[in-house]
């Protein structure tokens, strides 16, 4: 294992030893290739550069207290990538090939997997891009799928602690019938300005309302939203929200805990009724929300009265992480042991 200060690792890119690649040519996927090159040779007319034929995923490998290394729900990531491929006309990567490449890249870079005690993890970034040249607006005929890995610390510096969010009414993350349900780079490019504005105002992240009516909760930056009230886990239902694997897992755990789960449109005013709320995703798992300010209307929705994460959010967060680290029973079969 590399001799690094894992406990003080930030959430950023660090070079590792290997990445794995697979090319789609002549209507079929090729063999898995192992590379130590951090760069891609790409045609200047590649569709990924001109027409946004680009998709990615994010998952993690965990070094567990029993000495094993596990990955979490990688088949779900494969399925979501396939959905994105259907949405922007790229060839679907078979689940078996996706999972084989995840396992291979983790094993090749096992010295870069942080220690359990550090709280850091190995972030896994699958990437699919159109490499074939086109000048007209049409799909490419050649593609590259690769997976890179990098060790990362907590997404937010404070770890599992509450953060303030701000509603950005003058920005939309994605159109109602656009690419919001797909994990494509364009959605994140569309969020950069709003995210910067939120940070400049002193907030942890931006908060989006629906693009059509500006009445309903959409997403928290690059994460899904959930609220807790009356022993019920409530999360938005929308045609522009990325289906979060973390959120899907939290909904199942909430049901396991005997809670009701509601996935439905959430009007902004309902924020005032939540006992707890959070943003959830692979990077942070849960980022509890202290308050949400609507600067334009002057309204402020205080979620956490004492500034601390709520008990249900903490219970969900702890249990999900314990499953990921092999500490709690994995009764849904979510984790895969990659290294014994």
C-alpha positions as CSV (number, residue, x, y, z in Angstrom):
1,X,0.0,0.0,0.0
2,X,1.2,3.5,-0.8
3,X,2.6,5.5,2.1
4,X,0.3,8.5,1.9
5,X,-1.6,10.7,4.4
6,X,-4.9,9.0,3.7
7,X,-6.7,10.8,6.6
8,X,-6.1,14.2,5.1
9,X,-6.9,13.4,1.5
10,X,-9.0,15.9,-0.4
11,X,-11.7,15.0,-3.0
12,X,-9.6,15.5,-6.2
13,X,-7.6,13.8,-8.9
14,X,-4.4,11.9,-8.0
15,X,-2.6,9.9,-10.6
16,X,-2.6,6.1,-10.1
17,X,-0.8,3.3,-11.9
18,X,-3.3,2.0,-14.4
19,X,-6.5,2.6,-16.2
20,X,-8.4,0.1,-18.4
21,X,-9.9,0.7,-21.8
22,X,-12.1,-0.9,-24.4
23,X,-12.9,0.3,-27.9
24,X,-16.1,0.0,-29.9
25,X,-15.3,-0.5,-33.6
26,X,-17.0,-2.1,-36.5
27,X,-20.2,-2.6,-34.5
28,X,-18.7,-4.5,-31.6
29,X,-16.7,-4.1,-28.4
30,X,-13.1,-5.2,-28.4
31,X,-10.8,-6.6,-25.8
32,X,-10.0,-5.0,-22.5
33,X,-6.7,-3.1,-22.6
34,X,-4.5,-2.0,-19.7
35,X,-2.8,1.4,-19.9
36,X,-0.6,3.5,-17.7
37,X,-1.0,6.5,-20.0
38,X,-3.2,9.3,-18.5
39,X,-3.8,10.8,-21.9
40,X,-6.1,9.9,-24.8
41,X,-5.3,10.4,-28.5
42,X,-8.5,11.8,-29.9
43,X,-9.5,12.9,-33.4
44,X,-10.2,16.7,-33.5
45,X,-13.6,16.0,-35.0
46,X,-14.7,13.4,-32.4
47,X,-18.4,13.6,-31.5
48,X,-17.6,13.8,-27.8
49,X,-15.9,17.2,-28.4
50,X,-18.5,18.6,-30.8
51,X,-21.8,17.1,-30.0
52,X,-21.6,16.0,-26.4
53,X,-21.5,12.2,-26.9
54,X,-20.0,11.7,-23.5
55,X,-21.2,9.8,-20.5
56,X,-19.7,8.9,-17.2
57,X,-20.4,7.1,-13.9
58,X,-19.1,7.3,-10.3
59,X,-18.7,4.5,-7.8
60,X,-16.2,3.6,-5.0
61,X,-14.0,0.7,-3.8
62,X,-13.8,0.4,0.0
63,X,-11.0,-1.2,2.0
64,X,-12.9,-2.9,4.8
65,X,-12.0,-3.8,8.4
66,X,-12.1,-7.5,7.5
67,X,-9.2,-6.9,5.0
68,X,-11.4,-7.3,1.9
69,X,-12.1,-4.7,-0.7
70,X,-15.7,-4.2,-1.8
71,X,-17.5,-2.2,-4.5
72,X,-21.0,-1.0,-4.1
73,X,-23.9,-1.8,-6.6
74,X,-21.8,-1.6,-9.7
75,X,-24.5,-3.4,-11.7
76,X,-26.7,-0.3,-11.0
77,X,-24.0,1.9,-12.5
78,X,-23.8,-0.3,-15.5
79,X,-27.6,-0.1,-15.9
80,X,-27.6,3.7,-15.6
81,X,-24.8,4.0,-18.1
82,X,-26.8,1.9,-20.5
83,X,-29.8,4.2,-20.0
84,X,-27.6,7.2,-20.9
85,X,-26.3,5.3,-24.0
86,X,-29.9,4.9,-25.2
87,X,-30.6,8.5,-24.5
88,X,-27.7,10.0,-26.6
89,X,-27.3,7.2,-29.1
90,X,-24.1,5.5,-28.0
91,X,-23.6,1.7,-28.0
92,X,-24.5,0.1,-24.7
93,X,-21.8,-1.5,-22.7
94,X,-22.8,-5.0,-21.5
95,X,-23.1,-5.3,-17.8
96,X,-20.6,-8.2,-17.7
97,X,-18.0,-6.1,-19.5
98,X,-18.6,-3.1,-17.2
99,X,-18.2,-5.2,-14.1
100,X,-15.2,-7.0,-15.3
101,X,-13.4,-3.8,-16.1
102,X,-14.3,-2.3,-12.6
103,X,-12.9,-5.3,-10.9
104,X,-9.8,-5.3,-13.1
105,X,-8.9,-1.6,-12.5
106,X,-9.4,-1.9,-8.8
107,X,-7.2,-4.9,-8.5
108,X,-4.5,-3.3,-10.7
109,X,-4.5,-0.2,-8.4
110,X,-5.0,-1.9,-5.1
111,X,-2.0,-0.1,-3.5
112,X,-3.9,3.1,-4.0
113,X,-7.0,2.0,-2.0
114,X,-6.9,4.0,1.3
115,X,-7.0,2.4,4.7
116,X,-10.3,1.8,6.4
117,X,-9.5,4.0,9.4
118,X,-8.8,7.0,7.2
119,X,-12.4,7.4,5.9
120,X,-11.0,7.8,2.4
121,X,-11.9,5.6,-0.6
122,X,-10.9,4.7,-4.1
123,X,-13.1,6.6,-6.5
124,X,-13.9,4.8,-9.7
125,X,-14.7,6.9,-12.8
126,X,-16.1,5.0,-15.9
127,X,-16.1,7.2,-19.0
128,X,-17.6,6.6,-22.4
129,X,-16.9,9.0,-25.3
130,X,-17.6,9.2,-29.0
131,X,-14.2,9.0,-30.8
132,X,-15.3,8.8,-34.4
133,X,-15.1,12.0,-36.4
134,X,-18.3,13.7,-37.6
135,X,-19.0,17.2,-38.9
136,X,-22.7,16.7,-39.3
137,X,-24.8,16.3,-36.2
138,X,-25.0,12.5,-35.9
139,X,-23.7,9.7,-33.7
140,X,-20.1,8.5,-34.0
141,X,-19.3,5.0,-35.4
142,X,-16.4,4.5,-32.9
143,X,-16.3,4.8,-29.1
144,X,-13.9,4.5,-26.2
145,X,-14.9,3.2,-22.8
146,X,-12.3,3.6,-20.1
147,X,-12.2,3.5,-16.3
148,X,-9.8,5.5,-14.2
149,X,-9.4,5.5,-10.4
150,X,-8.1,7.9,-7.9
151,X,-8.1,7.9,-4.0
152,X,-10.4,10.6,-2.5
153,X,-11.2,12.0,0.9
154,X,-14.6,13.4,1.9
155,X,-16.5,15.5,-0.7
156,X,-17.3,18.2,1.9
157,X,-14.4,19.2,4.2
158,X,-16.6,18.9,7.3
159,X,-17.6,15.4,6.4
160,X,-21.0,14.4,7.8
161,X,-22.1,17.8,9.0
162,X,-24.9,20.2,8.0
163,X,-24.5,22.8,5.2
164,X,-26.6,25.7,3.9
165,X,-28.0,25.7,0.4
166,X,-29.3,28.5,-1.8
167,X,-32.1,28.3,-4.3
168,X,-31.0,29.6,-7.8
169,X,-34.1,30.8,-9.6
170,X,-32.1,32.2,-12.5
171,X,-30.5,28.9,-13.4
172,X,-31.8,25.5,-14.6
173,X,-29.8,22.4,-14.3
174,X,-31.7,20.6,-17.1
175,X,-34.8,20.8,-19.2
176,X,-37.9,18.7,-18.2
177,X,-37.6,16.4,-21.2
178,X,-33.9,17.0,-21.8
179,X,-30.8,15.1,-20.6
180,X,-31.4,15.5,-16.9
181,X,-32.0,11.8,-16.4
182,X,-28.7,10.9,-18.0
183,X,-25.3,11.2,-16.5
184,X,-23.7,13.4,-19.2
185,X,-21.1,16.1,-18.9
186,X,-23.3,18.8,-20.3
187,X,-25.5,18.7,-17.2
188,X,-22.5,19.4,-15.0
189,X,-21.3,22.2,-17.3
190,X,-24.7,23.8,-17.0
191,X,-24.3,23.8,-13.2
192,X,-20.8,25.4,-12.9
193,X,-21.9,29.0,-13.0
194,X,-24.8,28.5,-10.5
195,X,-22.4,26.5,-8.2
196,X,-19.8,29.3,-8.3
197,X,-22.5,31.9,-7.5
198,X,-23.6,29.8,-4.5
199,X,-20.1,29.5,-3.2
200,X,-19.5,33.2,-3.7
201,X,-22.6,33.9,-1.5
202,X,-21.2,31.6,1.2
203,X,-23.3,28.5,0.6
204,X,-22.2,24.9,0.3
205,X,-24.1,24.3,-2.9
206,X,-26.9,25.6,-5.2
207,X,-30.4,24.3,-5.1
208,X,-32.6,24.0,-8.2
209,X,-36.3,24.3,-8.7
210,X,-38.1,22.7,-11.6
211,X,-37.3,24.4,-14.9
212,X,-40.8,24.6,-16.2
213,X,-42.8,26.3,-13.3
214,X,-40.2,27.1,-10.6
215,X,-42.5,25.6,-8.1
216,X,-41.1,22.2,-7.2
217,X,-37.9,20.9,-5.8
218,X,-35.5,19.5,-8.4
219,X,-31.9,18.7,-7.3
220,X,-29.3,19.9,-4.9
221,X,-26.3,20.8,-7.1
222,X,-25.2,17.5,-8.5
223,X,-27.1,15.4,-5.9
224,X,-30.6,14.2,-5.2
225,X,-32.7,15.7,-2.5
226,X,-34.6,14.0,0.3
227,X,-36.7,15.2,3.2
228,X,-37.8,13.5,6.4
229,X,-41.1,14.1,8.2
230,X,-43.7,12.1,10.1
231,X,-41.4,9.0,9.8
232,X,-41.6,9.3,6.0
233,X,-38.7,9.6,3.5
234,X,-39.8,12.0,0.7
235,X,-37.8,12.6,-2.5
236,X,-38.7,14.4,-5.7
237,X,-40.2,12.8,-8.8
238,X,-39.3,14.6,-12.0
239,X,-38.4,14.0,-15.6
240,X,-35.2,16.0,-15.2
241,X,-33.6,14.4,-12.1
242,X,-30.7,11.9,-12.4
243,X,-31.7,8.6,-10.8
244,X,-29.2,8.4,-7.9
245,X,-28.1,4.9,-6.8
246,X,-27.4,6.3,-3.4
247,X,-30.9,7.7,-3.1
248,X,-32.4,4.4,-4.4
249,X,-30.4,2.6,-1.6
250,X,-31.5,5.1,1.1
251,X,-35.2,4.6,0.1
252,X,-34.8,0.8,0.5
253,X,-33.1,1.3,3.9
254,X,-35.8,3.7,5.0
255,X,-38.4,1.0,4.2
256,X,-36.2,-1.5,6.1
257,X,-36.4,0.8,9.1
258,X,-40.2,0.8,8.9
259,X,-40.5,4.2,7.4
260,X,-42.9,5.2,4.6
261,X,-41.2,6.3,1.3
262,X,-42.8,8.8,-1.0
263,X,-41.4,9.7,-4.4
264,X,-43.5,12.6,-5.7
265,X,-43.4,16.3,-6.7
266,X,-42.4,18.4,-3.7
267,X,-43.6,22.1,-3.8
268,X,-41.0,24.6,-2.5
269,X,-43.3,25.6,0.4
270,X,-43.1,22.0,1.8
271,X,-39.5,22.6,2.7
272,X,-40.9,24.4,5.8
273,X,-42.4,21.1,7.0
274,X,-39.4,18.8,6.9
275,X,-37.8,17.7,10.2
276,X,-34.6,16.7,8.4
277,X,-33.3,17.1,4.8
278,X,-30.2,16.2,2.9
279,X,-28.4,15.9,-0.5
280,X,-27.3,12.4,-1.4
281,X,-24.9,10.9,-3.9
282,X,-21.9,8.7,-4.3
283,X,-19.3,11.3,-3.3
284,X,-20.8,12.4,0.0
285,X,-23.4,9.6,0.6
286,X,-25.5,12.1,2.6
287,X,-24.8,15.8,3.1
288,X,-27.3,17.0,5.7
289,X,-28.9,20.4,5.0
290,X,-29.0,23.0,7.7
291,X,-31.2,25.5,5.8
292,X,-32.3,26.5,2.3
293,X,-32.5,30.2,1.4
294,X,-34.5,31.6,-1.4
295,X,-32.7,34.9,-1.8
296,X,-35.0,36.2,-4.5
297,X,-38.1,35.9,-2.4
298,X,-36.4,36.5,1.0
299,X,-37.6,33.1,2.4
300,X,-35.4,30.9,4.5
301,X,-36.3,27.3,5.3
302,X,-34.4,26.3,8.5
303,X,-34.2,22.5,8.5
304,X,-31.8,21.9,11.4
305,X,-32.7,24.0,14.4
306,X,-29.5,23.1,16.3
307,X,-27.2,23.0,13.3
308,X,-26.6,19.2,13.7
309,X,-27.6,16.3,11.4
310,X,-30.9,14.7,12.3
311,X,-31.2,11.3,13.9
312,X,-32.8,9.5,10.9
313,X,-30.3,11.0,8.5
314,X,-27.5,9.8,10.7
315,X,-29.0,6.4,11.1
316,X,-29.4,6.0,7.3
317,X,-25.9,7.4,6.7
318,X,-24.2,5.1,9.2
319,X,-26.1,2.0,8.1
320,X,-25.4,2.5,4.4
321,X,-21.7,3.1,5.1
322,X,-21.6,0.0,7.3
323,X,-23.0,-2.0,4.4
324,X,-20.4,-0.6,2.0
325,X,-17.6,-1.4,4.4
326,X,-18.9,-4.9,5.1
327,X,-19.6,-4.1,8.8
328,X,-23.4,-4.5,8.6
329,X,-25.3,-7.4,7.0
330,X,-25.7,-6.9,3.2
331,X,-29.1,-8.5,3.0
332,X,-29.9,-6.9,-0.4
333,X,-26.7,-8.2,-2.0
334,X,-25.4,-4.7,-2.9
335,X,-21.7,-5.2,-2.4
336,X,-19.2,-7.3,-4.4
337,X,-15.9,-8.5,-2.9
338,X,-13.2,-7.5,-5.5
339,X,-10.2,-8.4,-3.4
340,X,-10.3,-11.1,-0.6
